[in-house]
Amino acid sequence: MYPNLLIEKTCYFIIVELQSFISKCSIFLLLFFVEGKAARDMFFKILAIEQPLCRVLSYAPGPMETTMFNQIKNESFDDELKKMFQDMVPVNMTDSAKKLMALLKEDKFTSGDHVDYFDF
């Protein structure tokens, strides 16, 4: 329908989109976060199909100790959600980055895949 607006026919590159396992879940009170992540996940799956010279990977780095993570863990008024985050063990950022780099170096993923830190 549209011409190749994103890449030239001879161009080849990899797009890594940081994702979250939450994009695959329905979690009370996180509607907009989950909705946004799920929409981005689908956008990149379609991009992988429409732009075959472009390799696309949606990578979920595991739970990271971020402001959002800590706020939900410590301040959520929903006890079930709070407990879920309190029980999570955040992933070391360096370890997650090393896994991502190994995955890219091996180059064995299918374009459009969603790969989670805990998948390998």
C-alpha positions in Angstrom: 0.0 0.0 0.0 2.8 2.4 0.9 6.2 2.6 -0.8 9.2 1.7 1.4 9.3 4.9 3.3 11.6 3.6 6.0 14.4 2.0 4.1 16.0 1.8 0.7 15.9 -1.5 -1.1 19.6 -2.1 -0.5 19.6 -1.1 3.2 19.8 -3.6 6.0 19.6 -2.8 9.7 18.3 -4.1 13.0 15.7 -2.3 15.2 15.5 -3.4 18.8 12.4 -2.3 20.6 12.5 -2.6 24.4 9.3 -4.4 25.6 7.9 -5.8 28.7 6.3 -9.1 29.7 3.4 -7.0 30.8 2.4 -6.4 27.2 1.3 -10.1 27.2 -0.7 -9.7 30.5 -3.9 -8.1 31.7 -2.9 -6.4 34.9 -5.3 -4.4 37.0 -4.4 -0.6 37.2 -1.9 -0.8 34.4 -4.3 -0.4 31.4 -2.5 2.4 29.6 0.9 0.9 30.1 -0.1 -2.5 28.9 -2.2 -1.1 26.0 0.8 1.0 24.8 3.2 -1.9 25.1 0.9 -4.3 23.2 0.3 -1.7 20.5 4.0 -1.2 20.0 4.6 -4.9 20.0 2.1 -5.3 17.1 3.5 -2.3 15.3 7.0 -3.9 15.2 5.6 -7.3 14.2 3.9 -5.6 11.2 7.0 -3.6 10.4 9.0 -6.8 10.3 6.6 -8.2 7.6 6.4 -5.0 5.6 10.1 -4.2 5.6 11.8 -7.6 5.0 15.3 -6.0 4.7 14.8 -4.6 8.2 15.4 -7.1 11.1 13.1 -6.3 14.1 13.4 -7.6 17.6 11.2 -6.8 20.6 13.3 -7.5 23.6 11.8 -7.7 27.2 14.8 -7.1 29.5 13.2 -8.5 32.6 11.9 -6.5 35.5 14.1 -3.5 36.1 14.4 -1.4 39.2 12.9 1.7 37.7 10.9 4.6 39.2 7.7 2.9 37.9 8.7 -0.4 39.4 9.5 1.1 42.8 6.3 3.2 42.9 4.1 0.2 42.2 6.0 -1.9 44.6 5.9 0.6 47.4 2.8 2.8 46.8 0.1 0.9 44.9 -3.2 0.9 46.6 -4.0 -2.5 45.1 -2.6 -5.1 47.5 -2.4 -7.8 44.9 -0.5 -5.7 42.4 1.8 -4.4 45.2 2.6 -8.0 46.3 3.2 -9.1 42.7 5.9 -6.4 42.4 7.3 -7.0 45.9 7.8 -10.6 45.0 9.7 -9.8 41.8 13.4 -9.8 41.8 14.7 -7.1 39.5 17.2 -8.2 36.8 20.7 -6.8 36.8 20.8 -4.3 33.9 24.3 -5.3 32.8 23.2 -9.0 32.7 20.2 -8.1 30.6 22.3 -6.0 28.2 24.8 -8.9 27.8 21.9 -11.3 27.0 20.6 -8.8 24.4 24.0 -8.4 22.8 24.5 -12.2 22.7 21.1 -12.5 21.0 22.0 -9.9 18.4 25.4 -11.4 17.8 24.0 -14.9 17.3 21.4 -13.4 14.9 19.2 -16.5 15.3 15.9 -14.7 16.0 13.1 -14.4 13.5 12.4 -10.8 12.5 9.3 -9.7 14.5 10.0 -12.0 17.5 9.3 -11.0 21.0 12.1 -12.4 23.2 12.1 -12.2 27.0 15.2 -12.1 29.2 14.0 -15.4 30.8 13.6 -17.2 27.4 17.3 -18.1 27.3 
